[in-house]
């Protein structure tokens, strides 16, 4: 385990450095001067010099690259040039990051439990009515773009549930601050419900299809036939013999699902004006705030990398072949 862990940590560090290098170079290769985007009508040399120094653009390219590698490890992501002028990006991120972590975290947990249940039951009852209905619904939902699901939910709740909040992460701040703790939690939950539904519906559909396919492959193995021949009941065979061997592709799927969910939050958060990390990234694109956009891109990619790292560690315990 020690050698395996050291090797994976080494690969993790190499991957992070490569990502940070790409994150640095892609914005350096963009045409034009980012500072001039702030002043489309022109600026004084003093103003340009100030922002060049504040953003570190007046340093040699090698020094800029080395600092771009070191800065995230010390919590320095630079300053935003348009969203909140002269304020460190690290101070901007906290409320947006918390909302996205809540949305993505809860959505991932729901996806895992519901997706595994639906996929497991479909595989066990393959060819029967439950399997045909569940698979058909999953294929249809998986084929629908996320933004259409979001718009469909808005239309339904706007017409059938009058008064339900269709946007924002909370009620207006002047009202939200006067609520007690329980009421604030209920308010946050109510506003997060529609974005959560939109994010989870397609995730569950795709996840259940993968679970079904993986489990059907396992159920055709000889040891399943042997367990049946020994007289074990169906649920014991499914729980103790089939599912443990179907977990390997599921772990990888969950890790990849983190990347899909984080990418999907950009559209979901913007449609519902749910001000999370995806919404912040979209605003940075519209404002051409390159330092802020670099930070959002870095955090989202790093989340995917760490999710895959955790999946590799779990695979060590789930798959005995890795230990050989």
C-alpha positions in Angstrom: 0.0 0.0 0.0 2.8 2.4 0.8 4.5 2.0 -2.5 1.2 2.2 -4.4 0.3 5.4 -2.4 3.6 7.0 -3.0 3.4 6.3 -6.7 -0.1 7.7 -7.0 0.8 10.9 -5.0 3.8 11.4 -7.4 1.5 11.1 -10.4 -1.0 13.4 -8.7 1.7 16.1 -8.2 2.9 15.8 -11.8 -0.7 16.1 -13.1 -1.4 19.2 -11.0 1.8 20.8 -12.3 0.8 20.0 -15.8 -2.6 21.5 -15.3 -1.2 24.6 -13.7 1.2 25.0 -16.7 -1.6 24.6 -19.1 -3.8 27.0 -17.1 -0.9 29.6 -17.3 -0.1 29.1 -21.0 -3.6 29.1 -22.4 -4.2 32.6 -21.1 -0.8 33.9 -22.2 -1.4 32.7 -25.7 -4.7 34.6 -26.0 -4.3 37.6 -28.4 -4.3 41.1 -27.1 -3.4 42.8 -23.7 -5.8 41.7 -20.9 -5.2 45.1 -19.2 -6.5 47.0 -22.2 -9.7 45.0 -22.0 -10.5 47.0 -18.8 -10.1 50.3 -20.6 -11.6 50.0 -24.1 -11.5 53.8 -24.5 -7.8 53.9 -23.5 -5.9 54.5 -20.2 -3.1 56.6 -19.0 0.4 55.0 -18.8 0.2 55.3 -15.0 -3.0 53.2 -14.9 -1.5 50.6 -17.2 1.7 50.4 -15.2 -0.4 50.1 -11.9 -2.4 47.1 -13.3 0.6 45.5 -14.9 2.4 45.5 -11.5 -0.7 44.4 -9.6 -1.2 41.4 -11.9 2.5 40.7 -12.2 2.6 41.2 -16.0 5.6 43.4 -15.7 7.8 40.5 -14.5 9.8 38.2 -16.8 7.7 35.4 -18.3 9.7 32.7 -16.4 9.1 34.5 -13.1 5.4 34.7 -13.9 5.2 31.0 -14.6 7.1 30.0 -11.4 4.8 32.2 -9.3 1.8 30.7 -11.1 3.0 27.3 -9.9 3.7 28.4 -6.3 0.9 30.8 -5.7 -2.0 28.3 -5.3 -0.1 26.4 -2.7 0.1 29.5 -0.5 -3.5 30.6 -1.2 -2.6 33.5 -3.5 -4.8 33.5 -6.6 -4.1 37.2 -7.5 -6.8 39.9 -7.7 -9.9 40.3 -9.7 -9.7 43.1 -12.3 -13.4 43.6 -12.9 -15.8 41.6 -10.7 -14.6 43.1 -7.4 -11.7 45.5 -8.2 -8.6 45.4 -6.0 -10.0 42.6 -3.9 -8.0 39.3 -3.6 -9.7 36.5 -5.5 -9.4 34.2 -2.4 -11.8 36.6 -0.6 -14.3 36.4 -3.4 -14.4 32.6 -3.7 -15.7 31.5 -0.3 -19.5 32.2 -0.7 -19.6 30.9 -4.3 -17.6 27.8 -3.5 -19.7 26.9 -0.5 -22.9 27.0 -2.6 -21.4 24.8 -5.3 -20.0 22.3 -2.8 -23.4 22.0 -1.3 -25.1 21.6 -4.7 -22.5 19.2 -6.1 -22.0 17.2 -2.9 -25.7 16.6 -2.2 -26.3 15.9 -5.9 -23.5 13.4 -6.0 -24.8 11.5 -2.9 -28.3 11.4 -4.3 -27.0 10.2 -7.7 -25.0 7.4 -6.2 -27.7 6.0 -4.0 -30.6 6.4 -6.4 -28.6 5.4 -9.5 -27.2 2.3 -7.9 -30.7 1.2 -6.7 -32.3 1.8 -10.1 -29.5 0.2 -12.1 -29.2 -2.8 -9.7 -33.0 -3.5 -9.9 -33.0 -3.2 -13.7 -30.0 -5.6 -14.1 -31.6 -8.1 -11.7 -34.9 -8.0 -13.5 -33.4 -7.6 -17.0 -36.0 -8.1 -19.7 -38.9 -7.7 -17.4 -41.4 -4.8 -17.2 -39.4 -2.9 -14.5 -36.2 -3.1 -16.6 -37.9 -1.9 -19.8 -39.6 1.0 -18.1 -36.6 2.1 -16.1 -34.1 1.7 -19.0 -36.4 3.6 -21.4 -36.9 6.5 -18.9 -33.1 6.6 -18.2 -32.2 6.7 -21.9 -34.7 9.5 -22.5 -33.6 11.6 -19.6 -29.9 11.0 -20.4 -30.6 12.3 -24.0 -32.2 15.5 -22.9 -29.7 18.5 -22.6 -29.4 19.8 -19.0 -30.6 23.3 -19.9 -33.9 21.9 -21.3 -34.5 20.0 -18.0 -33.8 23.2 -16.1 -36.2 25.3 -18.3 -38.8 22.5 -18.1 -38.7 22.6 -14.3 -39.0 26.4 -14.2 -42.1 26.2 -16.4 -43.7 23.4 -14.3 -43.1 25.2 -10.9 -44.0 28.6 -12.3 -47.4 27.3 -13.4 -48.2 24.6 -10.8 -46.5 25.9 -7.7 -47.0 29.7 -7.5 -44.7 31.5 -5.2 -41.9 28.9 -5.4 -38.5 30.6 -5.8 -37.3 30.1 -9.4 -33.9 31.8 -9.0 -31.2 32.9 -6.6 -29.5 31.0 -3.8 -31.5 32.7 -1.0 -34.3 35.2 -0.6 -33.4 38.9 -0.9 -30.6 39.6 1.6 -32.5 42.1 3.6 -35.2 39.5 4.3 -32.8 36.5 4.7 -30.7 38.2 7.4 -33.8 38.6 9.6 -34.7 35.0 9.5 -33.8 32.6 12.4 -31.4 29.8 11.8 -34.0 27.1 11.0 -35.8 29.4 8.6 -32.5 30.3 6.9 -31.8 26.6 6.3 -35.3 26.0 4.9 -34.9 29.0 2.7 -31.5 27.8 1.4 -33.0 24.3 0.8 -36.0 25.7 -1.0 -33.9 27.8 -3.4 -31.5 24.9 -4.1 -34.2 22.3 -4.8 -34.7 23.2 -8.5 -31.0 23.4 -9.4 -30.5 20.2 -7.6 -33.3 18.4 -9.5 -31.9 19.7 -12.8 -28.4 18.5 -11.9 -29.4 15.2 -10.5 -32.0 14.0 -13.0 -29.6 13.5 -15.9 -26.8 12.2 -13.6 -29.0 9.5 -12.2 -30.1 8.4 -15.7 -26.6 8.0 -16.9 -25.4 6.4 -13.7 -28.2 3.9 -13.5 -27.4 2.8 -17.1 -23.8 2.2 -16.3 -24.7 0.3 -13.1 -27.1 -1.9 -15.1 -24.5 -2.7 -17.8 -21.8 -3.5 -15.3 -24.0 -5.7 -13.1 -25.4 -7.6 -16.1 -21.8 -8.5 -17.1 -21.1 -9.8 -13.5 -24.4 -11.8 -13.4 -23.2 -13.9 -16.3 -20.1 -15.1 -14.5 -19.7 -18.7 -13.4 -19.4 -18.0 -9.7 -22.9 -16.5 -9.8 -24.2 -19.8 -11.2 -22.3 -21.6 -8.5 -23.9 -19.5 -5.8 -27.3 -20.3 -7.3 -26.5 -24.0 -7.3 -25.6 -23.8 -3.6 -29.2 -22.7 -2.9 -28.4 -19.1 -1.8 -31.4 -16.8 -2.1 -31.4 -14.2 -4.8 -30.9 -11.1 -2.7 -27.9 -12.7 -1.0 -26.3 -13.5 -4.3 -27.0 -9.9 -5.5 -25.7 -8.2 -2.3 -22.7 -10.4 -1.4 -21.5 -11.8 -4.7 -22.6 -9.6 -7.6 -22.5 -6.1 -6.3 -19.0 -6.1 -4.8 -17.6 -7.1 -8.2 -19.6 -4.5 -10.0 -18.2 -1.7 -7.8 -14.9 -1.3 -9.7 -16.4 0.5 -12.8 -18.8 2.4 -10.5 -15.9 3.9 -8.6 -14.4 5.2 -11.8 -17.8 6.4 -13.0 -18.3 8.4 -9.7 -14.9 10.1 -10.2 -15.7 11.0 -13.8 -19.2 12.1 -12.7 -17.6 14.8 -10.4 -16.1 16.4 -13.5 -19.4 16.2 -15.4 -21.4 17.7 -12.5 -18.9 20.5 -12.0 -19.0 21.3 -15.7 -22.8 21.1 -15.7 -23.2 23.6 -12.8 -22.1 26.5 -15.0 -25.3 26.2 -17.1 -27.5 25.2 -14.2 -26.3 28.0 -11.9 -26.7 30.6 -14.6 -30.2 29.6 -15.6 -31.3 29.6 -11.9 -29.0 32.6 -11.0 -27.7 30.3 -8.3 -24.5 32.1 -7.5 -22.0 29.3 -7.2 -18.6 28.6 -8.7 -20.0 28.0 -12.2 -22.0 31.2 -12.1 -18.8 33.0 -11.0 -16.9 31.5 -13.9 -19.5 32.6 -16.4 -19.5 36.1 -15.0 -15.7 36.1 -15.3 -16.0 35.1 -19.0 -18.5 37.9 -19.7 -16.3 40.4 -17.9 -13.1 39.0 -19.4 -11.7 38.8 -15.9 -8.7 36.4 -16.8 -7.3 36.0 -13.3 -10.7 35.1 -11.8 -11.4 32.7 -14.7 -8.0 31.0 -14.3 -8.8 30.4 -10.7 -12.3 28.9 -11.4 -10.8 26.7 -14.1 -8.0 25.6 -11.8 -10.4 24.7 -8.9 -12.8 22.7 -11.1 -10.0 20.7 -12.7 -8.3 20.0 -9.4 -11.5 18.7 -8.0 -11.7 16.2 -10.8 -8.1 15.2 -10.3 -8.5 14.6 -6.6 -11.7 12.6 -7.3 -9.8 10.3 -9.6 -7.0 10.0 -7.0 -9.5 8.9 -4.3 -11.0 6.4 -6.9 -7.5 4.9 -7.3 -7.1 4.5 -3.6 -10.5 2.8 -3.3 -9.7 0.5 -6.2 -6.7 -0.7 -4.2 -9.0 -2.1 -1.6 -11.8 -3.2 -4.0 -9.6 -5.0 -6.5 -7.2 -7.6 -5.1 -5.3 -7.8 -8.5 -3.8 -4.4 -7.8 -2.0 -5.7 -4.7 -0.3 -8.5 -6.7 
